[in-house]
Amino acid sequence: LVMTSLSCWAIKEMDTHPMVHNIGGVWYQNINGQAWVSSRWHYGYEYEAGKFLVLQDWNSYSGDVSIADSIVWSESDDIDTPTVEGSGEKIPVVGIMEIAFQGSEGLTSVSIGKNVRTIEACAFQSCNALTELTIPASVDSIGATILLYCSGLKKLTVADGETLLRWNGIGEWVCLDAFEELYIGRPYQTAEGNNAFRSLKMKKITFGDSVDQIYNEDLIYCDQLETCILGKGIKRIGNKAFQETTALKSIVIPEGVTEIGDEAFNSSGITTISLPPTLKRINSGAFMYCSFDEITIPASVDYMGGWVFYYGGAKKLTLEDGPNLLEWAIDNYSYYTGFEELYVGRPYKTPGNREAFKYGQKKITFGDYVEELYDNDLVWQSNLETVIIGKGMKKIAGNTFQGCNNVKELYVAASVPPVVDGESLGDVPTETCQLYVPAASLNAYKQADVWKNFFNIETGIVGVKADHNDSSWYSLDGKRVVAPEKGLYVKDGKKVLHK
């Protein structure tokens, strides 16, 4: 066998004279009682005693071809004259031989029988008129580059099924100039375990419900991909699976997914993503260089790696409400762009429990489940203007707000004034910043260490919720007002004068 990286040479050394018959317009060969599709054989010279050098013909097929489920095999030495099924042994058609259809430029369609299990290398190479191809559920092995140079192919369907499809598909997707859509209905795995659809120029891919994971780098560099539909069976998205899918703007991660691998969406084009309540891990750099309008991290997530939003981020990031601890291996030097609002609804832990939220946001809200702010968590956030603290807060550690000298509004819902260590509120301008506290706790805040230093203390907060789309009006003591009259109210977390 002689091969190059981009084509297959049809030279085989065989022990016996091959028997090939044309039945229904398709050439078959009987190998140990099972039929294989082949191109028409022509014979070379004797290689050595009892062995022949065999050359396959090019351009053997044209039009529409249907591969049978099984054929009746009749022994005959006449290979040049097409034969029909007659009396004899009925055998299943189990495979498509290497380069069987290679170079068949007039081939327009192929229907593959339900007993075919193997498609060998280069089987459909350079079949330029072939526009669609369906791989049946029976197939469990595909050789390399079966679709190389199929420049007219628009759609490939791998039919639904449960059996693992082993696909030596690296280098498969060369010169598929017209390709648009891929459907994968089977669990699959390449010889390398990754890179299954690397650089494929398609606009849409759909994974059926039997597919359980997207492997590492499977869709890397698919820069024309606009639509990706993930089936409900998927549990994991691998490392760099969607890296550089720059045309992909939105995606829904289905319920059942528990892990997004490292840099899974690195440098993709997504601005909108929906994450499921089953998600447990978001690994390092998962959304590097992605700029979201808004992203919500479900309460089910208990681990987030570092650099998750490196050189990207979101206008609004929400860590959903929940009592469970979120471990975040956060980086302190990411350049998060366009970041405006952060909602932290979870107890959290970072390496060293410090400098958790150095993102440059204008507004940050800590939900009612958060009990403590750690050392330097908001250090040097000069853009920060509004801070809302939930009723569960008990302690604010040293230097939490160091350098936060632009805070204009500070809302604290805790009925008992949180303990403030040292200079943790030191750079918040107590002369100009408006402090809002529960009405029943007003006197307690006016007498508590550090809190008593605020010149302007008013009432008007009773609790914090993650839903910031509530446009209702509230009185300054926290009661909802259906029809506000003239006066001061709280709306969207801010004090508003209703005229």
Buried (B, 14 or more C-beta within 10 A) or exposed (E): EEBEEEBBBBEBEBEEEBBBBBBBEBBBBBBEEBBBBBBBBEEEEEEEEEEBBBBBBBBBBBEEBEBBEBBBBBEEEEBEEEBEBEEEEEBBBBBBBBBBBBBBBEBBBBEBBBBBBBBBBBBBBBBBBBBBBBBBBBBBBBBBBBBBBBBBBBBBBBBBBEEBBBBBBBBBBBBBEBBBBBBBBBBBBBEEEBBBBBBBBBBBBBBBBBBBBBBBBBBBBBBBBBBBEBBBBBBBBBBBBBBBBBBBBBBEBBEBBBBBBBBBBBBBBBBEBEBBEBBEBBBBBBBBBBBBEBBBBBBBBBBBBBBBBBBBBBBBBBBBBBEEEBBBBBBBEBEBBEBBBBBBBBBBBBBEBBBBBBBBBBBBBBBBBBBBBBBBBBBBBEBBBBBBBBBBBEBBBBBBBBBBBBBBBBBBBBEEBBBBBEEBBBBBEBEEBBBBBBBEBBEBBBEBEBBEBBEEBBBBBBEBEBEBEEEEBBBBBBEEBEEBEEEEBBBEBBBBEEE
